[in-house]
Amino acid sequence: MFFPKDKKIQLDEELYERCYHRVFNALNLIIRDPELAKDAVQEGFYKAFCNFNQLREQNKFCAWVMSIAINQAKNMLQKNSRQVLTNEMELSNQINSSGYNPPDPVSDLVLLKNEVENVLAKLNVADREILVLKYFLDYSTAEIAVILETSTQNVNQRLRRARERYKKCA
């Protein structure tokens, strides 16, 4: 699909705006490092826009970028040998420094959110990845299979195991 240059730039900007926050939030929840997540998302969008002609179904652009960004983040983690945040104090500092100010710090919702994030932080990256895609971003198992480039049976098995490990950590 070919567009005039100004139309392509406008289309790229619209796609970026539509998908950026969802991809960034997912990666940040998965890898627990906002700077690395930001870098991976930028690389993911760059690679997606450079290879846009390879996208078979354009209505699945966000899922495609998510897949590219997740793979990019995994590569960056391996390459840089960075440690995933597991310390609750580091996690608390990260949340506080992000400008997140809950309306009522004692509310049940905030406490539940913090508890879920603390348990997620104890899990490995692969478990966080599958749980975030399923329960935070509401992707179906078929969509997760496309994003992770695996079968739906594998997704179901990974979800089952991740839920078991989550329960043990909770």
C-alpha positions in Angstrom: 0.0 0.0 0.0 1.5 3.3 -1.1 0.6 6.8 0.2 1.9 10.2 -0.6 4.6 11.2 1.8 2.5 13.7 3.8 -0.4 11.2 4.1 2.0 8.4 5.2 3.5 10.7 7.9 0.0 11.5 9.1 -1.0 7.8 9.1 2.2 6.9 11.0 1.5 9.6 13.6 -2.1 8.3 14.1 -1.0 4.7 14.5 1.7 5.8 17.0 -0.7 7.9 19.0 -3.3 5.1 19.0 -0.9 2.3 20.2 2.0 3.9 22.1 0.6 4.0 25.6 -0.9 0.6 25.5 2.4 -0.9 24.3 4.5 1.1 26.7 2.3 0.2 29.7 2.4 -3.5 28.9 6.1 -3.5 28.5 6.7 -1.6 31.7 4.5 -4.0 33.6 6.4 -6.9 32.0 10.0 -5.8 32.4 9.6 -3.4 35.3 12.1 -0.9 33.9 10.5 2.3 32.4 13.6 3.4 30.5 14.2 0.0 28.9 10.5 -0.2 28.1 10.6 3.3 26.5 13.6 2.2 24.4 12.0 -1.1 23.4 8.8 0.6 22.4 10.7 3.2 20.3 12.6 0.4 18.6 9.4 -1.6 18.1 7.7 1.3 16.4 10.8 2.1 14.3 11.0 -1.5 13.0 7.2 -1.7 12.5 7.2 1.5 10.4 10.2 0.3 8.4 8.6 -3.0 7.7 5.0 -1.8 7.4 4.6 -3.5 4.0 5.1 -6.9 5.7 2.0 -6.5 7.9 -0.7 -8.7 6.5 -3.7 -7.4 8.5 -3.5 -3.7 9.0 -6.2 -3.7 11.7 -3.8 -5.7 13.9 -1.0 -3.0 13.8 -1.0 -2.5 17.6 -0.7 -6.3 18.3 2.1 -6.4 15.7 4.0 -3.6 17.3 3.4 -5.2 20.8 5.0 -8.4 19.5 8.0 -6.5 18.0 8.5 -4.4 21.2 8.3 -7.4 23.5 10.9 -9.2 21.4 13.0 -6.1 21.4 12.8 -5.8 25.2 13.8 -9.5 25.6 16.8 -8.9 23.4 17.7 -5.8 25.3 17.4 -7.6 28.7 19.7 -10.4 27.5 22.1 -8.0 25.8 22.4 -5.6 28.8 22.0 -8.3 31.5 19.8 -6.0 33.4 18.1 -7.2 36.5 14.3 -7.1 36.7 13.0 -5.0 39.5 12.0 -7.2 42.4 12.6 -5.0 45.4 9.4 -3.6 46.8 11.1 -0.4 47.7 12.4 0.2 44.2 8.9 -0.6 42.9 7.4 1.9 45.3 9.9 4.6 44.3 9.2 3.9 40.6 5.5 4.3 41.1 5.9 7.5 43.2 8.4 9.1 40.8 6.0 8.4 37.8 3.7 11.1 39.1 1.0 8.7 40.0 -1.1 10.2 42.8 -4.1 8.1 43.8 -7.2 10.1 44.8 -7.5 8.2 48.1 -4.3 6.4 49.2 -6.3 4.1 51.5 -8.9 3.0 48.9 -9.3 -0.7 48.4 -8.6 -0.3 44.7 -5.2 1.3 45.2 -4.3 -1.3 47.8 -5.4 -4.1 45.5 -3.4 -2.6 42.6 -0.3 -2.3 44.7 -0.7 -5.9 45.9 -1.1 -7.2 42.4 2.0 -5.3 41.2 4.0 -6.6 44.1 3.1 -10.2 43.3 3.8 -9.6 39.6 7.2 -8.2 40.4 8.1 -11.5 42.1 7.3 -13.5 38.9 9.7 -14.0 36.0 9.4 -11.9 32.8 7.7 -14.7 30.8 5.0 -15.1 33.5 4.4 -11.3 33.8 4.3 -11.1 30.0 1.5 -13.6 29.5 -0.5 -12.4 32.5 -0.3 -8.7 31.5 -1.3 -9.4 28.0 -4.3 -11.5 29.2 -5.6 -9.7 32.3 -4.3 -6.1 32.0 -4.7 -5.6 28.2 -7.6 -8.1 27.7 -6.1 -9.9 24.7 -7.7 -13.2 23.8 -5.6 -16.3 23.7 -5.6 -16.2 19.9 -4.3 -12.6 19.9 -1.7 -13.5 22.5 -0.6 -16.4 20.3 -0.1 -14.0 17.4 1.8 -11.5 19.5 4.1 -14.2 21.0 4.3 -16.2 17.8 3.2 -19.4 19.3 0.1 -21.7 19.3 -3.0 -21.1 21.4 -2.4 -24.4 23.2 1.0 -23.1 24.3 -0.6 -19.8 25.4 -3.2 -21.7 27.5 -0.5 -23.8 29.0 1.7 -20.8 29.8 -1.3 -19.0 31.3 -2.2 -22.0 33.5 1.4 -22.2 34.8 1.7 -18.4 35.3 -1.5 -18.4 37.3 -0.3 -21.2 39.5 3.0 -19.4 40.2 1.0 -16.1 40.8 -1.1 -17.9 43.4 2.0 -19.3 45.1 3.5 -15.8 45.3 0.3 -14.2 46.5 
